[in-house]
Amino acid sequence: MKFSKLLFGLITCTLSAAPLSVLAQQPIVIKFSHVVAHDTPKGLAAEFFAKRAGELTKGKAKVEVYANSTLYKDKEEMEALQLGAVQMLAPSLAKFGPLGVKEFELFDLPYIFDNYAELHKVTQGPLGQSLLKKLEPKGVTGLAFWDNGFKSFSANTPIKVPGDLKGKKLRIQSSKVLEEEIRALSALPQVMAFSEVYQALQTGVVDGTENPISNLYTQKMFEVQKHLALTEHGYLGYAVIVNKKFWEGLPADVRGQLEVAMKESTVYANKIAKEQNDKDLEAVKKTGKTQVYVPTAEEKQAFKKVLAPVHVKMESRIGKDLLQAVYKETGFDPNKL
Ligand code: LMR
């Protein structure tokens, strides 16, 4: 991360964390940085939270949302949060491995959730809470899980069956489970920051990628990907996280009001996620630049068959007991893929 950027963040953070008696009239500033566009499930939910936080705290807290990697990129934002240069983030669950919390990669396992209802049994239940607790030793407090949606593969050549991705360089997020997923397809995984994907696709540094449609559309990847197959082979969602020291240092009344704002924002985020993705799929089709293919049941089954071994391979990384608990909660059976 650029030193000047970090320094700026730390100075503003120090100011905003100055003794509250001294700055009685000053709002507590919460910088909320994220990497996607404003008109995405995460972008809209972040703004909803900012609005409700202002209202519920009666202006005592001011949430500033920085979208589209304008403040920090993927890797930088985690470091900045731990250092206290930014107070709030909502990274994808696939990005917690580098922080040392590998368990979150369970959400990247192929076809582990068939739909949002199954997923919510985990994210909105006790298992989700126990996962958020794993962040505490890293100086991070997990507040909520927000949805995006189910990922599909895109490239410049048609994709119908797994073999169509063979040998392709595919951009992924920083998750070992995703790396294994791409290898299972005999393709080449390329970890890359989200902010760099459009250019990498445009210049041919990578051939394709996987995304929920809202990300593909709002980053204009449809301009540089001729084919999209609705494989829906994995989930992408977020954990909303804050710097633990900052959060615990907030006046109790303000923290309580922010918790209410976060609860409301979570309901909102998880309500709009599917709507946004459905809307953006229609928008992609309308551009006429990307051909959208719906795999047949047999073709989808072929993807499931090729990707099923990823569950077994990644079991020790994620933890057998945790994985079994998730399977039990959702009724998922990897042997039936
Ligand atoms: C990605 O890097 O593809 C996603 O994590 C971006 C996001 O935050 O949805």
Boltz pocket constraint, residues with backbone or C-beta under 6 A from the ligand:
constraints:
  - pocket:
      binder: B
      contacts: [[A, 35], [A, 36], [A, 90], [A, 91], [A, 92], [A, 148], [A, 173], [A, 192], [A, 193], [A, 194], [A, 210], [A, 215], [A, 236]]
      max_distance: 6.0
